[in-house]
Amino acid sequence: MKDIRQPARHRRRGPGRLAGLLMALLVILGLSGTALAVPGGTAQQRPSTAGVPSRAMDAVAAMQPSWNLGNTLDAIPEETSWGNPKATRELFKTVRAQGFRSVRIPVTWSNYQKDTAPYAVDAAYMSRVKQVVDWAQAEDLYVVLNVHHDSWQWVWKVSTDRDQVLARFDSLWTQISAAFRDEPRTLLFESINEPTFGDVTDARKAELVHELNTSFHKVVRASGGGNKNRLLVLTTPGGTPSQDFMDSLHTTISGLRDKNLAATVHYYSFFPFSVNIAGGTRYDDKAQNDADDVFARMKHVFTDQGIPVYVGEYGLLAYPDDNHPSRVERGEALKYYEHIGHLARTAGVTTALWDPGFAYLNRATLKWRDPALFAWIKSSWTTRSGTTSFDRIYLEKSGRIEGQSLTLNRNGLKFRGLWHGDTKLAEGRDYTLFKDRITLKASTLTKLAGDRAYGVNSTLQARFSKGLPWQIDVITYDTPVLSDTTGSKDAFAIPTKYRGDDLATMEATYADGTNAGPTSWTPFQEFNIAFRPDVPNGTIILTAETLKSLRDGDTATLTFHFHSGAKVKYKVTKSGDSVTGTAVKEP
């Protein structure tokens, strides 16, 4: 995955003097044959291969769940360039303690490999990669090692410069294979990450990936040692889980007649939902069906045929992000993670959470940025959890409180009831239940609203026979108020009184019906790219990308959609270097 580069964070200190003395003592005692002394770290026992199942299907199953060391060794130009501290053994100890059984270690080699024959890789960099790989294995983790952003840096040129690219690619894997030749079978090699080839047909993409995969396979197997039966992971073009690309990969794997192969694809959900564009604010039927179809294809094409699948990256493309306003509504994101865990078990595939460092595990503190979110991800590995149609109930402060309904998503579980803190609400008195429709009475919501201050007044829990409780916030709001303002073509912020509500999306059109904003194929623009809320400062920001896209002198009508269901219209007009904004008074 190509990731947004983030500001640098604090670096962690290197090993202390005591660790160095211990390493020296081990060497003196002649223990180097049983322990791995790693430069810059403590001596560590190599994991035994006795516990690795002989069947590829069983071995990949034993790797579930998996985690990605994203934006680290794959960062460009060096390990800390994209905001993460250097990887440490303590990091892998944390990952293992949290229940992960394997890690994918993406590596970009281009800055450390000569681009002319014989395409030598810098020895110090190879040593560093080996150090990180061995740390992870020492913590009883399987490791998937790959060639990562090289795919879009130079490998993509294979369509026009075949001989040189293949020579460099083969040389790279020859050197990696030699360096890791004697590593245990807990180390897997992945041919290449998300290969792309510019403006060529899908059929041609499949041909090129087939050539890369088979060349990779030949080089690794020829290197001997542990590489003779090492599990090798082969990809589709772009890591895309489409039917045609997976069929092509199935043909490649079948043709190689090698029992130690696995397929890999990536999955980041239905695109409009994953980035919040085109009105994709909910994990609705379209998004759920997309996931259902993808995992059903994995099962049909691969696992039902005895070919293991390693979903090398999954998550949401723009959530969570510790550096920006949340694009995806929290409850809807939880539904996605819960669903993917279920689908992975059904399809019999192993999933690797893509973690760029600013999303899930804070690499500086080794703490989860959002423990409750991680609890849902972890729960999804083993069981289902129930949800409701939305995790919010909005009560308009200026209006009368009336009963409100939600739909239960039981997910095959039994509904146990609603709780407010330690108090269980009474069916019939506090709410009614008809099939999957639960209705909270007006009297109950009045109590829960309390003094009716803007924002979350109370939180309920819907509990089911298994899994985690589902949180439902009771929120008081009024329709947000936007005010007139002026700005420039470089900066424009709309004064906004949110009044307990949260921004969901923005629709932008011109009077002639055409779409306004940087995304022309939909009126619903992309969250954080075209616009973003700034709640602390009471504004909605139109980004420079949006301001640049506006037609000079042509007024655009913006409709801001909020999670309560409220819609507020606003008009903006760019004239030269200035931008004028006017609130639309609803009748």
N, C-alpha and C positions, 0 to 999 in steps of 0.2 A: 504494500500500500504506500502511496505517496502521502506524506503527512505534512501538515502545517508546521512550519518551524516556530518554536516558541522561545521566549526569553530564557537565558541561562539561569539555572538555579545553583544553590550552594553545592560545592564539591565536597565529597567525603574524604577524610584523611586516609593516607596509605597505611600499611601494616607497621606495627611497632617493632622496636628492637628485639623484644622477646621472641617474636615470631621468627626473625632471622636467625637468632641463636638456636632455636629449636630445629630449624632446617639444617643448620650446620651439624648439630649433634646427631641427627638422623643419618646424615651422610657418613659421619665418622663411625657410627655403629653398623654401617653396612646395610641399612634398611631400605635403601633406595629401590631395591627390586620389588618390594611389596607396597611401598607408598609412593605417591606422586608428589614430588617437591615442585611447587609452582612458584616461579619468580613473582615476588610481590605479594605472596599469600602464605597460608599455613600448609604444612604437609597434609596430604589427604589420601585416604584409601580409595583406590578405584572401585567402583561398584562391580559386584559380581555379575557375570552374564548368566549364571545358573537360573536366575529368576525370570529371564526373558523367554516367553513362550516361543516354541519353534515355528508355529504357524503364524504367518503374517497377520491374519485376521485377529488372532488372539493377542499378538504383540501390540497392534495398534489399539485394540480395545483396552489394553492395560495402560495406555497412555491417556485415557480420559479421566479428568479434564486436563486441558492444556492452556498455556499462557504464553503470550508473545513479549519478548524483550524488545519492544518497538522503540524506534528513534534513538538507538544507542549505537551498536556496532554498524547499523545501517545508515547512521547519520552522515551527512556530507558537510565539510570535508573530513571531520574527525568525530570521535566518540561523544564528546560533550557539546557539539555544535548546535544540537536541536533542543537544548534545555535540560538534559538529564545528566546527573552525575555519573561517573564511571561505575560500571557494574562491579559488584563485590560478591564474595561468597555469602555474606550475610543476607543479601537480597534473595538468593536462591533458597537459603534456609527459611526465610519468611514465606516465600512462595510455596515451598513444600509443606510447611506447617499449616498453611491455609487450605490445604486439600488438593492442590494441583499435583498431577502425576508426571507431567512432561512440560517442557518449555521449547518454544521455537526461538532460535537465535538468528534473526536476520542479519546478514553481513553484506555491506557494500564494499567491494574490493577495488573499484576503479582508481581511487586516489593512491592506492598502494601497489598497483600493478603497472608495469611498463606497458605502453600501448604499441610497442614494436617488438618483434621477435627477439628473444624467445619468451617475451611476456612475463618476466620474472615478478614474483610477488615479494614485497619487502619482508625480510625474515623476522624483523621485530613485530610487525603487524600480525604475521601468521602466529607468532608466539603468543601475542596478546589474545587472539581469537581462541587459541588452544587453551589458554589459561581460563578463560571464561567458560568454555565448553566443559572443561574438567571440573571446575567449581560446581557447575550444575549437576554433573553426574555424581560427584562426591556427596551431594545432598539427596541421592537416590531418585534423581529425576531422569527420565528419558530426554534426549535432546534432538531437535531437528535443526540441522545447519544448512544454510542455503547460499545462493548467489542472489542478492536482493535488488537494489536500485540500479545495478549494472544493466538491468533489463531495458530501462529507458535511457540510460546514459550511452551505451554503445552496442549492446546486443541487438537492439531494434534494427540496426543497419544491416543485419544479415540478409534482408530482402534485396539489398542493392550491392552489398559487399560481402558475399557469402564466404569466400575462401578465407579472407583475413579475420572475419568475426569468428568463424568456426575454429580457426587455428588458435585464436586468443582464448575462446571459450574452453576448448579442449586442454590447452595449456594450464588454464586456471584450475580446472578440475583434476588435472594430473598432479598439480602441486598440492591441492587440498587433500586428495586421496593419499598422497605420500606422507603428508604431515599427520594424518589421522589413521593411517593404515592399521595400527595396532590397538586402536581404541576398541572398547567393548561394544557389543551389539546394541547397547542402549543408545548409541549414537546413530541417527539416521541422516542421510543426505537427501536434500530436496534440489531438484535440477535447477530451477530458476523461478523467481517470483514474478507473477503477473506479466509475462512476456507480451510486448506490444510491437507492432511492426509498421506503423504509419498507415498510409492510405492504400491498403491492399484488401482483397476480398476475404470473407470469412473462410472460404475454402483454402485460400493461400495461407492464412494465419495457421490453420490446422496443419498444413503441410510443413510449415516452418517449425512449429512447436514439436511436431513428430521428429523432425531432424535433430533438433536440440535435445529432446528427451532420449532418443536412441544413441546419439553421440555421447551424451553424459553417461548412459548406462554402460556403453562399451569401455569408456575410459576408466570408470570406477572399477568395474569387474576385472579389467586387465591388470589393475594395480596390486592384486593379490592380498595376502594377509587377511585381516578381518573384513576387508572389502569384498571378499568373494561371496559372502552371504549376508552382507549388511543390508538392512531394509532401505530401499531407495524409493523416493517419493516423486512422482511425475505429475506435471500440471497440464491444465488446459490453457489456451490463449487467454491472457488476462486473468487467469484463475476463475474464469466465468463458468457458472454451472448451467449453461444452456444445453438443450438436448443434443444439438449437432456437435458441439465441442466435446461433450462427455462421451458421445458415441465414438468420436474419433480417438479419444484417449483410450477408451476400452479396446479399440482395434490395435493401438500401439502396444498396450500392456499384454494383450493376448498373443500378439505376434512375437514378443520377446521371450515367451515361454520361460519365465523366471518366477518362482514361487515367492520371492522376497521383494515384491513390488507393491506399492500403494498409490492410490490416486489422491490428488488434492485439488480442491476448489475453495473459493472464498464466498462468504455471504454477508451482505450488509443491509438486508431487508429491501423491501419495495422502495425504490429511489425517492418518490415524493415524500414518503413518511420519514425516511432515513435522514434527509436534510431539511425537511419542512419547506417544501415548495409545491406549487400547483394545488394548494389546499390540503396537503397531506398532514393534517394536524392530529389525526387519530389512527390508532392501530385497528383499522376497520377491516371489513371483509376483503377488500382488495389486497391490503397488506398481508393479512393472514393467509389468503389463498395463494399469494405469491410464495410465501414460505412453505406452505403445504406442498405446492407443486415442485419446488426445488428439492426438498428433502425426499419426496417420493421418487424423483428422478435419480437421485443418488442411490437410493435403495434398489431401484429396478435395474439400473445400468451397472452398478458396481457390487454392492454388498450382497445382493441376491445371487450374484455370479461368483462369489467367493473372493472378490477384490476389496480390500479394506479401503476406507475413505478417511482421510485426515483433512478436516475443514480448517485449513491453516490460518484463516483469519475470519472472525465473525464479530459482530457488534453493530453499532449504528455509525454512519459516516460522520455525524456531527454531534454526537452525544455519548457520554458526558464530556464537557470541556470546561476545565477549571478556570479558563482565562476569559470566557465570554458568556453572555446571557444564554440560558438554556433554550435551545431550539425546540426540543421535544418535551412535551408535557410529561411530568414524572410518571404518573400512573400508566400512561400509554406506553412509555418505555418499559416499565416493569412487565406489562403484558407481553411485550415482544420477547424479553429475556426468558420469561416463564415458558412461552410457547416454543422457543428454540430448544430449550432443554428437553422438552417433551418430544419434539420432532427428532432430535439427535438420538434419543433412546430408541424411538420407534424405527428409525432407519439403520440403527447400529453403527453410527459414525462417531468419530472423535472430533471434538470442537476445541479450537484454540482462540481464546479471547484476545483480540487485538488491543494492546495497551501501549499507547504512545508516551506514557509518563505523566500526561496532564489530565488523564481521564479516571483511572481507577486506583492504582497503587502509587502513592507518593514515594518516589525513589530516595528522597532525602531523609524522610522520617520513617520509611518502611511501614506506614500506616495507610489504611484505605481512606481515600478522600471522602467517600460516602459509604460508611459501614452498612447502612440499611439497604442501599442498592446492591452491594456485594452479597448481603445475606440472601436477597432474592435470586441472584445469579447462582450462588452456591446451592440453594434449595432446589433450583431447577435441574441440577445434575442427577437428583435421585427421586424426585416426586413432583407431582402437580400441586399447584396452589389455585384457589378460587379468586375471582375478581368480580367487579361490577362494571356496568357500562361506562361509568366515569368515576373518578375518585374525588369528585367535588360536588357539593350541593350549594348553589348560589341563592342567597336570599336578598332581594332588593330592599335596601334600607328605607327608601322612600315609599315602598309599597306594603301591602298587607301580607303577612306570612301565610302561605297556604301549603297544603301537603305536597310532597314531591316524591317522584318515583325513580327507581333505578332498576336495571335488569341484572340479575345474577348470571355470571358466567361460572357455572359450577365445575366445569372441566372434569366431569365424572365423579365429583366429590359430593358429600352430603353437607348441606348448609346447617350450621349449628346455631346461628343466631347473630344478633348485633350486641356489641358491648360499648358502653361509654366509660372508659377507665375500667374499674373493677365491677361496675354495675351492668348486669345483663338487662337489656331492654325486653319488655314483655310484648310478645306477639298478641295482637288484638287491641292492647291498650296503647302501646307506643307506635306500633307499625302493623301493617297488614301484609300478608304474603299470598299471592295468587300465582301458582305455577312458578315462573322465574321472575315475576315482577314484585318488587318489594317497595312499599309506599310508606314513607315516614309521615305521621300525622302532623297537622299544623301545630297542635299543642306541644308535641315533642320538639319540633324544630324551634318553637318559641323559647322553650327552656334552654335548648342547646345554643341559641343565639345570644343569650345573656343580655348584656347592655347594647348589643348590636353595633359594636365598634367595627370600622372597616377592617377587613382581613379575616383571618381564620379565628372563629369563635370557639369551636369545639372540634374534636376528632373522634370519629366512631371507628370501631373495628368490626368488619364482617369476618366471622370465623367459620372454617370449614373442617371437615373430618380429617384432612391432612394438609400439610404445607403451612405456609405463613399466613397470618391474618392480613386482611386487606384494609388499608386505612382510607377513611372517607372524611374529608374536611368539610365542615359546615362554615360557609363564608358569607359575610355580609358585604354588599357592594352597592354602588350606584353606577350608572353608565358613566364611563370616563369622559372628561371634558378636555377638549383641545382648544387652544387659543391661537389667534392670528400672530404672525411673526414674520420677520424678514431675515435673510441670510445671504450667503454667497454661493457661487457655483462649486466652492470647495468645502463648505461647512454649512449644514442646515439642521437645526434641532427644533422640533415642534413642542412648545410648552404643553405638558400633559398632567392632568390630575387623574391618577389611576383609580382612586376611590375604592380600593379593595380588589380590583380586577387585574387580570394579567393578559398581556398581548399574545394572541395566537398566530395571526398572519396579517398580511397586507395585500389588498387587491388594488391594481392600478390600471386605469384605462384613460383614453382620450375621448373627446366628444364624438369622434367618428367611429368609435367602437373598437379601435385597435388597442393593443396592449401597451402600456407605458412601463418603463423600468428596464433594467438590463437583461431580463429574461423575456424574450419576445414570444415564446410559444405558449405562455400561460399568463393570465392576468395576476395570478397569485405568486408574488415574488418570493425569493428565497430569504428566509430568516437569517439575520446577521450578515448577509451578503448585500442585500438591497436596503435593509432597514434593521434596526435593533432597538429594543427598549432600554432606556436608562432610568430605571425607577428611582434610584437614590437622588438623582438630579432633576427628576420630574420632567423628562423629555422623551420623545421618540426621535431617534436620529435617522435621517436619510443619508445613506453612505455616499462617498464620493463617486462610487460606481453608478449609483442611481442618478445623482445630479448630472453626471456627465452624459447619461443616456437620454435625459429629458430633451424634447424638441423645443427649440428656442421660440418663445412667444406662443406656444400651444399649451393651454391649461390642462393639467392632468388631474383627474379625480381619484383620490386615494380613499379606499374603504378599509378601515382598520377593524379587524375581527378580534373580539376578546373571548376568553374562555367561558365567560358567563353566557355567551350568546349575543352580547351587545355588539352593535355595529355603529361606527362613527365615521362620517364622511369628512374629507378635507381636500381642499384644492391647492395645488401648487403651480406656479408659473415661473419659468426661467426666462429672464430677459438679459442677454449679455452675461455680465458677471454677477448679477443679482438674482435672488430667488425670493418670491413672495408667497406666503402661505396664508390661507383664509379658511377659518372654520365654517362648515356648512350648518346652518341652523335648520334643524329638522322641524317640520310643521307639527 
